[in-house]
Amino acid sequence: MAKPRYSRLQPRKSSSSSTLILTLLLVFTFLILILLALGILSIPSSSRNDLPKPNDLTSIARNTIQTSDDDEERGEQWVEVVSWEPRAFVYHNFLTKEECDYLIDIAKPSMQKSTVVDSETGKSKDSRVRTSSGTFLPRGRDKIVRNIEKKIADFSFIPVEHGEGLQVLHYEVGQKYEPHYDYFLDDFNTKNGGQRIATVLMYLTDVEEGGETVFPAAKGNFSSVPWWNELSDCGKKGLSIKPRRGDALLFWSMKPDATLDSSSLHGGCPVIKGNKWSSTKWLRVNEYKA
């Protein structure tokens, strides 16, 4: 039986292939170095200092909302992320001037001294912490109210059926609402619709001075907001939003894990000059039977 013969040239082929690959790698590396030296290529770098800080309010996030030609008179619509603790967003020019005036006009005939909810009975009661006047508008009261409620649902991603009726409030000079929570700590007030998960506060008028919505327990560098110098002394006690006609403030009383958010503590600063009209929509976890 003949023995197989092995060529002595085979190792040379393997050595030649390795040499070719090594040469190509050296040439490729050399080209990369030349491109880097000429500035044609650059190596991306990241630094922890470049990462956004969760509570840095010096640069407010802004998203522009696409609008139709019919909405041009209300001004540009855009959303600001003003806080992550609590989660709070301002939708600028959410309501038209006509919608603001309409809510004020239909509320005026039935305005009464504002009250707070009794945690034991669920009924309204007088309190010195709230000195405004107000009234409630039934959910779905008319076409304009239904349109506003639909916009609130689109903004918050919470169904219309989960909302309480609109509350319209009027603050005169000196009137205020002390810091409080919108969520409940009792079982009685959560029987219908469950807990309040979020609030949409719509400003129906401008306020010359004061009247800010303040979050004294919010996390962040409050003095870094662009409107800091325009705030009253009360407004500088926390993260504050100045009332501007047509704007809507959405803030969440519950965290994404469904626990209550203590940083959602908020109040209405005293009006120093002018009048303040606003409208509030409280949103529930479940359907609210109005």
Phi, psi and omega in degrees: 000129183286139178276141179293145178256140180246131181284137177282354182274345183301314178301327180294324178296317179296318179295322179294320179295317179297320180296321180295316180297317180297320179297317179297320178296319179295318179296316180297316178298319180297319179295319179298317180297322178295316180296322177294319180295325180279352180082007179288323175247154176218149180268121179295138179233148178228143180227145179299333179289339181276346183284141180293140178274137187299331183245020179277115185258009183291333179234103183281129179293139184226130176233125180275137180262133178289131181235162178272171180297333182291342184261007186299325185292339181277350181095173182294135177261129179203158185244133174252134169270106185264343180195150172251345176222089003282169174286116184218137184221141176248123177260105183285140181058040179294318178252150174279165176301320181296321179293320178297312181296323181296315180298320179295315184296317183282343180273329187308315184297339185242019181291136177222167178302133182292148179232175174239165183271130176285125185290342182266319184257341183080000181269163180280147178213154179289150178204143179287345181286346182227114188243013180276182171239154184196176177203161179253143175249125181303144178299133180073025186306315179205183186298317182294316178297319179297321178296319178295317180295326177293320178295323177297318179297320179293322181290317186267344186063028176244128185303150178305322184294346179270359184263145171283173177294153178295138172248128178255131184237148178230125178245123173265178182305129179090345182277151190204179171218114183298155179306137184201172174254148174273339179281163183255151177248013180234167181275332186299313186281357179253006180294324181257103176089355181076200184288153171284121184264329183204164179226138171245117181250116183254131180268122185265346178217160168283157175235126184299317180206137181081193177076014181292156168267118187245139176246090185291341181257007180293153179264132178147171177270092188300323186289355182269355180291147184300335185260018185304314184290348180267356186275153174282174178300321177297318182295337180273007178271005179182193174285123186233149176240127179280137178294132176219126186306129178095342180283152178231129178257121175252122174225153187255132178270350179234147178280168179301337179271011175075013173269155181291140183258104182292341179284356178277004174308130184209161179208169177252116181294151178301140174285127181263322181212128180101196178232149180236122172244136179214167178223134185244138173235115176269136184245135184257164178293320181243180179298134179257120182275102184283000000 
